[in-house]
Amino acid sequence: MKNAIENGHWGSRGTAGATIAAGLTFENIGMTFGDKVALDGVDLYIEPGEVVSLLGQSGSGKTTLLRIAAGIERPTQGRLLINDIVASDTHTFTPPEKRSVGLMFQDYALFPHLSILQNVMFGLNDLSKQDAECEAKVALQRVGLEDYVEKFPHMLSGGQQQRVALARAIAPRPSVLLMDEPFSGLDNRLRDRVRDETLAVIREIGATCIIVTHDPEEALRMSDRIVLLRDGQIVQNGGPDDLYYNPVDYWAARFFSELNEVDGVIQGGKAQTPIGTFTTEQFDEEQDVRVCVRHHGLKMHHEISEDYVAGHPGRILRRMFLGEVELYEIALKGIDYPFFARIGGGKIFAHGDNIGVSFRKKHTLIFAKD
């Protein structure tokens, strides 16, 4: 019953108040906390109205970069510009309330002693009480909580609190919306719906949006562009398709998907491995490489005859039913560890089946071996 309540109706799309988006420029941004370097020379431009995800593991610097954009932190190096006007550098600092920035935090940061309406009105100090109440109610109506204005945060579910936090962030019609892990507290069944509805609101208001996340699927699903960070530096910056299909290195590839891996060596312009030959043009002769195939990059074939198997010979070790897909553990001839294949339901393979395995080129990646 709780999920049904949390997953209730949102407001009508197209009813959120529009704003004027701002561009953000991070120039050589550095940030240190004592001896720890959180950001190391970050250069990044975010266009007005763009939805950008800062993606990375804990400690990669993504939240620090968001806090610098918000004005919560001041960089120790470089400068931040909003619409080509300096907001932070070694001499200038514009406080958060003067930046036209909306904030959503991981824990929602709602005031427990204020009603839902009062929470949403909190950032509307420049308006009269009557106008602030009107804007707050419009925002609450957009997220489907207009009937909850007199309730308090503890009376709402986690999904409803997230929607209140979104309403509070968009009520002042900010030029920039900053979101720090906004969906991490929601269960998996609820998360997809809330993400999609939140993205619809972001598109409606037209604000520039930065989303901090450690979830690659979330970044792929929501972003115009993904900025992948590691150890305070940008590893790769581009569209979701580009980062997924053309990862800059082995680490970036593993961040987006699970990989089957086999060692190889370049001979005659091809990667020679125990499971076959893979075409490549980017490595030197006799260079050691790592060939990686995503789980859904394996195509399995039933045995045709006792003497011939389509693809590389293998055998099914285990079948795991996951609902819409099945995960197979496979023994391949020539290697002493299993490969895994994720395929759509329908064509069933059983434990012990002799099979052939081929590899889809678009899901096969080759990297220099460290």
N, C-alpha and C positions, 0 to 999 in steps of 0.2 A: 504493500500500500504506500509505503514511504516513497519508493521510486516513482510510482504513478503521480504522487503529489509534486515531487521535484521536477518531473518531466512534463509538467503542465504546460498550458498554452502560453506562448510568448505573445507580445503585442503584434499588431499588423506591421508587416515590413513596409518601409517607405515613410514611416511616421516619426523617425528620429530627426532631431534638429540638425541642420547642416552647419559646418564650420568652414573656415578658410585654413587649409593645410599649410604647414611650414616645412621648409627644407632644413635638414640638419647636416652640419659638416664637422667631423672630428679630424683635427689636424695634429698629427704626431702626438697623440694623447699618451701620456705616461702617468702611472699611479703607483706609488709605493706606500706600504704600511710597515714602518720600521725597516727591517732588512728584506721584507718580502716584496717582490715586484708583482703587482697585480695586473698592470697593463704596460706594454712595452712598445711604444711608438706606433699606435694604432691610427691609420688613416682610413676614413670611411665617409662617404657621402650618401645620404638618404634623401630621395626626391620627395617633394610634397605629395601627399596622398598614398605613398608607397607603404605596404605592409612588409616589414622585415623581421625575420627571426634571428636572434643571437643564440646560436646553438653551441653547446660544449659541455664537457664534464664539469663537476664541481671544482671550483678553483681556477677555471679557465679565464675568468675576467669578465664574463658576460654581464653579471649583475652590477659589477663596479662600473662598467660602461653605461649601463642604464641609469645608475644613480648620478653619474656625472651629467647625463642629459637632463635629468630631473632637477639638478641643482642641490641634491642632497650631499654630494661629494664635490670637492674642487680638485681638479687634476694637478699633479705636481709638475707636469710638463705638458706643453702644447696648448691648444685652445679649442673651444667649442663655439660654433657659430650657428645661430638660428636665423634663417632667412638672410644670411650673409652679414648679420650683426653679431659681434662678439658677445657671448653670454658668459664665458669663463676663460680666463687666461691668468698669467701671473699678476696682472694689474687690475683686471676687471672681474666682477662677479655679480651676476643678476640673480636675485633670490628666486626660489621656486615659484612663489605666488605671482611673480612678474613675467613668467615664461610662457603662459598659456599652455600649460602641460597638465594632462589628466593622468592620475596614477592608480594602478590596480596592483595590490600586493598579494602574495601567496596566501596569507592568512586573512585576507579581505580587510582587516584593520577597521572594522565597524565599531562605533562607540556604543558600548552595552547600555549606557544610561539614557541614550537618545532613541526616540522612535525611528521607524524606518524613514518616514518623511523628513524628520530632523537630520538624520544621517545624510540623506541626499542633498538637503539644503545647505549642508555645512560649508561647501566651497563656493557658495553664491553670495558672498559678503558684499559684492559691489551692487547688488540689486536690492530693491525695497523688499520687505518681508512678503508682500503680496505677490510681487513678480517672482521672487525666489521660490515661493510655494508653487506657483503655476509651472515654472520650469521643472521643478523637482517632480511634480505629478506627471508631466509629459514624459520625463525620462522613465519613471516607474511604470507608466502605461506601456511604453515601448518594450519593456522587459516582462510585461505580464503580471506586475505586482501592484496594480493600482488599488486593489482591495486590501492591501496590507499596510497602509500608511500609518495606522495607529499601533501596529504591533512593534515588538522590540526584537533585536537580533537573536536572542536566545530562543525565541518562539518559532524561528524559521529553520528549515533544513539547510544542509550545506550548499545544495544547489541554489536554493533561494537566496542565501546570503551572497553567493557569488554574483547573482543577478542584481542585488542591491548595490554591491560594490561597483558593478559596471554602470548602473544608473548614476551613481554618485560621480563616477569619472567622466561621463559624457554630459552631465547636466550643464556644466559651464561652457559647453561647446569648445573644447580645447583644440588648439591647432595641432598638438602632438599628444598621442595617447601612448603611455608607457605601461607595459604589463609584465610583471615579474612572476613567472610560473603560475599563472592565474587558474589553471585547471588541475593542478597536481593533487588537490585535496578531494577531487571527485572520483567516484567509482567508475570503472571502465564503461559500464552500460550507459551511464548518464553523460560521460565526458564528451562523446562524439556529438551528441545533440547540442550540448551547451557551447561547444567550440563552433559549430556551424552557425548557430544563432548569434553568437558573439561576433563572428566574422561578418555576418550580414549587417549587424549594427555598425561595425567599423566602416564598412563600405558605404553605408547610408550617410553617416556624418561626414565622411570624406577626410577625416584626420589622418595625418601621418602616424603610423603605428609601429612601435618596436615591441616585440614579444620575446622575453627571455624564456628559454626552455632547454631541458636536457633530453627531450623526447624527439628523435628524428622524424617519427611519423607525424607528430604534431606540426613540426616545422614544414615538412613537405605538404601537409594538408592545408595550411593557412597562409603561406607566404608567397609574396611576389618574388622575394629574394631571401636567400639564407646566407648568413655570415657565420662560418664555422671557426671557432676560437680554440686555441690550445696554448696553455702557459702564457696568457696575456698577449698573444699575437694572433692575427688573422691567418688561418691556414688556407682557406678557400672562401670565395665570395662570388655568388652567382645565383642563377635561377634554380629551382628545385630539380628540374630535369638534368641540368648540367652537373650539379653536385652528385646526383645519384648515378648517372651513367658515365661521368668522366671525373671520378675522384682524383684529386691531385696526388695522393699517395696511399699507401697500404692502410695507414691509420684512418684516413678519411673514409676509405671504402668500408672498413670494419665498423665504423660508426653508424653507417646506414643500413647494414644488413649482415646476417650471418653468412660465413663463407666456408666452402670446402677448399682446401689448399693442398697443392702438391708442388714439390720442387722441380725445376727444370733447368736446362742450359740452352743457350742460343747457338744453333748450328744451321748454317745456310739460310739465315733470316727467319728461322722458326724456332719456337720453344719446344724442345724435345723433352717429353716427360714419360713416366711409366704408364700413363693412361692415354697417351696419344700425342699428336703434334698440333701446335697452336700457332697460327700465323701472327706475326708482329713485325713492325719495322722500326721500333724505337730503341733497340738495344744493340750493343756491340757483340761481335762474334765471340763465342765461348763465355759470355757473361752469364753468371748464375742469376736465375729469376725465380719468382714465386707466382705460380698460376693459381688464380682464385676464381671459383665458380659459385655464384649465389645458389641457395637451396632450390629456388624455383627455376634455375638455369639448367637443371638436369632433365633430360627427356628419357623415359624408360620404355623399352620395347620388350615384348614377350619373345621367348626363344622361337626361332623359325624352324630349326632342325637340330639334331644332336651335334652336328658338325659346324653349324654357323649361327652366330648371334649378331643381330643388327647392333652396331655400336661396340663399345668396349665391354668385354664380358664381366658380369657381376652376379651377385646373388642377394636376395632379400633376406636380411637378418631380422628385421622387426618392422611391423606396421603400426602406426599410431594414428587413430582416428581423432581429428580435431574439429569435426563439424563440416564446414564448407570445404576444408582441405584435408589431405592426409599427409603425414610425415613418415618417410621411409628411411630406415637405416640400411645401408647397402655395403656389402663387401665387394671391392673392385679388384680384379686381377692385377697384381704387380705392386700393390701397396698394403701395408700391414695395419691400417687404421680405417675406420668406416667413413663413408661419405653419407650425406643426408640429402634427400630430395623431397620437396614440398610440391604436391600436385593437387589439382582439383579432383573432387570426388567423382566416381563413375567407374573408371577402368581400375578394377581391383587387382592388386598383386598380393600374393600370400607369402607367408614365411617359408623360406626354402626355395622359392621360384628362381630359376636361372633366367637371367635377363641380359639385355644389352643396354648400355647407357651412352647417350650422346649429349653434347654440351652446346647450349645456345650461345652464339657468338656475342649477342648484346648483353648477356649476363656473365661473360667471362672477362676477367681483368688480369693484367699481367704487370707485375712490379719488380724492380730490381731487388735482389735479396740483400739484406743488410749484412 
